[in-house]
Amino acid sequence: MLINEVENIVGLSKKSIRYYEENGLIKPKRNVDNDYRIYDEEDIRKLKVIKFLRELGVPIRELQMLNDQKMTLEECMLDRIKKIEDQEENYHKVKDMCEDIVRKNSSYEEIDIDKYFQEMRILNKEGFTMQEKGQNKKKKILGAVISSLIFSLLFLFLIGIITYFQVTEEDKMPVILYAFFVFVMALPILGVVYNLIIRIKEIRKGEEDEASKY
C-alpha cells in the first residue's frame, strides 16, 4: 500500500514515516514502474510498534538498538520503568512543595520563593517540567500561522501593485501577460497555505519534528 494509506492506518504523518525510514527502522520496497514506496503488512506492524514505543517515551536511539538487536525489549522496558519511577518521584517532590505552601498558609506576596525556586530549578535541570505541552503546541501553531501570513502578505502586496498599475495606467500590459504574472505570484501563496495545513496537522499529532527531539 502507498504512504497515504499507511498514514491513515497508523496515525503518523508522512514526515514521521519517512523519518523512521531514514533511520533504518523500516525498509519499504519500491514499485519498479514509478519508484513509489510500497508498504507491506510487516511495515505496518513495525510502524505500530514504533508509534506505541514512542508514546512510552522510547527515544529513536533505543528504537535503532532494538531494531539492530543490540537491546532486548525487556531491557528497554526496564529502562522505561526506571525513568517513570524517577518521574513519579519528581511529581511527589512537586506535590510536597504544594502541600508545604498550603500548610504554611503562604500568600502570593509572602511565599518563600527562594526555597521553592531552588528546588524547582534542580528538577528543571533534570529535565522535569509541569508546564502543559498543549500550550507549546498552540504557540507553535500560532508561530506557523504568523510566519505564513507574513510571507503571503508580501506576495499579495506585489499582486496589488501589479493590479494597481494595470488598472490606473493607460499603457496596460496584455491581459494574458497580466494574468500570467498574477498566477505566478499566487502559486507561492497556495504553497504556503498547503504547507501550513500539513504543519498544523504534524504539530497536533506531536510528530512535527522528530529529528529535533533526539
C-alpha positions in Angstrom: 0.0 0.0 0.0 1.0 3.6 -0.5 2.1 6.1 2.2 -1.3 7.9 2.2 -3.0 4.7 3.3 -0.3 4.0 5.9 -0.7 7.5 7.3 -4.4 6.8 7.9 -4.0 3.3 9.3 -1.1 4.1 11.7 -1.8 7.7 12.6 1.6 9.0 11.8 2.4 11.9 9.4 4.3 11.2 6.1 7.2 13.2 7.5 7.4 10.9 10.5 7.1 7.7 8.4 9.9 8.9 6.1 12.0 9.9 9.2 11.7 6.4 10.6 12.7 5.0 7.2 15.7 7.3 7.0 16.8 5.9 10.4 16.6 2.4 9.1 13.6 1.3 11.3 11.5 0.3 8.2 12.6 -0.6 4.7 9.6 -0.4 2.3 10.0 -1.9 -1.2 9.9 0.3 -4.3 7.5 0.0 -7.3 9.7 -0.8 -10.3 7.4 1.2 -12.6 7.1 4.5 -10.8 9.6 4.2 -7.8 6.8 4.8 -5.3 7.3 3.3 -1.8 5.2 0.2 -1.3 4.5 -0.7 2.4 3.5 -4.3 3.3 1.9 -5.7 6.4 5.3 -6.1 8.2 6.0 -2.4 7.6 2.6 -1.5 9.1 3.3 -3.7 12.1 6.7 -2.2 12.7 5.2 1.4 12.5 2.6 0.5 15.0 5.2 -0.9 17.3 7.4 2.3 16.8 4.4 4.6 17.5 3.5 2.6 20.6 7.0 2.7 22.0 7.4 6.4 21.1 4.2 7.0 23.2 6.0 5.3 26.0 8.9 7.8 25.6 11.4 5.4 24.0 14.0 7.5 22.1 15.0 6.9 18.5 18.4 5.7 19.6 16.9 2.9 21.6 14.5 2.0 18.8 17.5 1.6 16.5 19.2 -0.6 19.1 16.1 -2.8 19.3 15.9 -3.0 15.5 19.5 -4.0 15.3 19.1 -6.5 18.2 21.6 -4.6 20.3 19.0 -4.2 23.0 16.2 -6.5 24.1 12.6 -5.3 24.6 12.9 -6.4 28.2 15.9 -4.1 28.7 14.1 -1.3 27.0 11.0 -1.7 29.2 13.1 -1.9 32.4 14.8 1.4 31.4 11.4 3.0 30.9 10.2 1.7 34.3 13.2 3.3 35.9 12.6 6.6 34.1 8.9 6.5 35.0 9.8 5.9 38.7 12.1 8.9 38.6 9.3 11.0 37.2 6.9 9.7 39.9 9.5 10.8 42.5 9.7 14.2 40.9 5.9 14.6 40.9 6.0 13.6 44.6 8.5 16.4 45.2 6.3 18.9 43.5 3.3 17.7 45.5 5.3 18.1 48.7 6.1 21.7 47.7 2.4 22.4 47.1 1.4 20.8 50.4 4.1 22.7 52.2 2.8 26.0 50.8 -0.7 25.1 52.0 0.5 24.1 55.5 2.3 27.4 55.9 -0.7 29.3 54.7 1.6 31.3 52.4 0.1 34.2 50.4 1.2 35.3 47.0 3.2 38.2 48.5 4.8 36.1 51.3 5.7 32.8 49.7 9.3 31.7 50.5 10.2 31.8 46.8 14.0 31.4 47.2 13.5 27.9 48.7 10.9 26.7 46.2 12.6 28.3 43.3 15.8 26.5 44.0 14.0 23.1 44.4 12.2 23.6 41.1 15.4 24.7 39.4 17.0 21.4 40.4 14.1 19.5 38.9 14.3 21.5 35.7 17.9 20.7 35.3 16.9 17.0 35.4 14.5 17.7 32.5 11.3 17.8 34.6 8.6 20.4 34.0 4.9 20.8 34.9 4.2 23.1 32.0 1.4 22.0 29.7 2.5 20.6 26.4 -0.7 21.7 24.8 0.4 25.3 25.4 3.6 24.6 23.5 1.6 23.2 20.6 -0.6 26.3 20.5 2.5 28.5 20.4 4.0 26.5 17.5 0.7 26.7 15.6 0.5 30.4 16.2 4.1 30.9 15.0 3.5 28.9 11.9 0.3 30.9 11.1 2.1 34.3 11.6 5.1 33.4 9.5 2.9 32.0 6.7 0.7 35.2 6.9 3.7 37.5 6.6 5.0 35.5 3.6 1.6 35.5 1.9 1.1 39.3 2.5 4.3 40.0 0.7 3.1 38.3 -2.4 -0.4 39.8 -2.1 1.3 43.2 -1.9 3.1 42.5 -5.1 -0.1 41.4 -6.8 -1.8 44.5 -5.5 0.9 46.7 -7.1 0.7 45.0 -10.4 -3.1 45.2 -10.4 -3.0 48.9 -9.4 -0.8 49.9 -12.4 -2.8 47.6 -14.6 -6.0 49.5 -13.7 -4.7 53.0 -13.5 -2.1 53.2 -16.2 -3.1 53.9 -19.8 -0.2 51.8 -21.2 -1.5 48.5 -19.9 0.2 45.1 -20.3 -1.7 42.5 -22.3 -4.4 40.8 -20.2 -2.8 37.4 -20.8 0.6 38.7 -19.5 -1.1 40.3 -16.5 -3.0 37.1 -15.7 0.3 35.1 -16.0 2.1 37.4 -13.5 -0.8 37.2 -11.0 -0.9 33.4 -11.4 2.9 33.2 -10.8 2.5 35.4 -7.7 -0.4 33.4 -6.4 1.4 30.0 -6.6 3.6 30.6 -3.6 0.6 31.7 -1.5 -1.2 28.4 -2.4 2.0 26.5 -1.5 2.3 28.4 1.9 -1.4 27.5 2.7 -0.9 23.9 1.8 2.3 23.6 3.9 0.7 25.4 6.8 -2.2 22.8 6.9 0.4 20.0 6.8 2.4 21.7 9.6 -0.6 22.2 11.8 -1.5 18.5 11.4 2.0 17.5 12.3 2.1 19.7 15.4 -1.3 18.4 16.6 -0.1 14.8 16.2 3.0 15.6 18.2 5.2 14.3 15.4 6.0 17.6 13.8 9.8 17.5 14.2 11.2 14.1 15.2 14.8 15.0 14.4 14.9 17.9 16.7 13.9 15.8 19.7 17.0 13.5 19.7 
